[in-house]
């Protein structure tokens, strides 16, 4: 899947997807036939789950 497809799949912006790559939550799986970065669906899903889980942990008030 391309970056654009990943944004549609997860509902985040292009900048967010590239941020996941910079933070090593998502790795580029290769290039598609147009030379664009390509990601595996499973990797995108894992990155989204990791980020959203961390965000929920940060938003929960300490007891």
C-alpha positions in Angstrom: 0.0 0.0 0.0 1.2 3.5 -0.8 1.4 6.4 1.7 -1.9 7.8 0.4 -3.6 4.4 0.8 -2.2 4.1 4.3 -3.7 7.5 5.2 -7.1 6.4 3.9 -6.8 3.1 5.7 -5.9 4.6 9.1 -7.6 8.0 8.9 -4.4 9.9 9.6 -2.4 12.5 7.6 0.6 11.8 5.2 2.8 13.6 7.7 1.7 11.2 10.4 2.6 8.1 8.3 6.0 9.6 7.7 6.3 10.3 11.4 5.7 6.7 12.1 8.5 5.8 9.7 10.9 8.3 11.4 10.0 6.9 14.8 10.6 3.3 13.6 7.0 2.3 14.2 6.6 1.6 10.5 9.1 0.4 7.9 9.0 0.8 4.2 8.5 -2.6 2.7 9.8 -1.7 -0.8 8.8 0.3 -3.8 5.8 -0.1 -6.0 5.8 0.0 -9.8 5.9 3.8 -9.7 8.9 4.0 -7.4 6.8 5.1 -4.4 7.3 3.8 -0.9 5.2 0.7 -0.3 4.0 -0.6 3.1 2.5 -3.9 4.1 -1.1 -3.7 5.5 -0.1 -5.6 8.6 2.8 -3.2 9.3 0.5 -0.2 8.9 -2.1 -1.8 11.3 0.6 -2.6 13.9 2.0 0.9 13.8 -1.4 2.4 14.2 -2.3 0.1 17.1 1.0 0.9 18.8 0.6 4.7 18.5 -3.0 4.7 19.5 -2.4 2.4 22.5 0.4 4.7 23.7 -1.8 7.7 23.3 -4.5 6.1 25.4 -2.0 5.3 28.1 -0.9 8.9 28.2 -4.5 10.3 28.5 -5.5 8.1 31.4 -5.2 10.1 34.6 -3.1 8.7 37.4 -5.0 7.2 40.3 
